[in-house]
């Protein structure tokens, strides 16, 4: 069975601090996809990144970076120099290679960035 | 281009009633998926429709049904509402059924069952 665990329920940081959101996944598939979504108070899920299981390269996009490690089944997300606008709930998700339309979400991490 | 739209934004229903939620995908997108997000939890997959046919179903009772129209818009129907059906219902559209196509989510319909 596939499962995503986000152990951090809520994180509070002061603006400009770096913060890492943890994601641990479980799957027996060799082909799968990992995702991060942001959910601001408006409710709409905003896509941040997709990674396939064969690409363990870390990725950086502006202040965002992602660390994918198959050895520990983790796909962690780091925000550098956090800003108040980063306050949201962040979800990590997993999909199988043969049913990539079906996203399996973790329970989310609520990030509060204080000025 | 307009994003995924959903209607209504909010809805209050009584136990036992029926509800219909609507979703319009991004122009050109043929796949629509529905998710249920209970407060404090991550979204859970309900259905995927592609080319007007159900292509995937999550672990939800038969009280939940959906359909997709020729213009690729979709309706989610829930019969005999229970208090536990109170949630944010999210619709996502994608160019194709699967593969390396992003799913774009709408703002959701917040359903409250009293």
Interface residues (C-beta under 8 A of the other chain):
Chain A: X4 X37 X42 X43 X44 X45 X46 X47 X50 X52 X91 X93 X98 X99 X100 X101 X102 X103 X104 X105 X106 X107 X108
Chain B: X31 X33 X35 X40 X41 X42 X43 X44 X45 X48 X50 X55 X56 X58 X88 X90 X92 X94 X97 X98 X99 X100 X102 X103 X104 X105 X106 X107 X108 X110
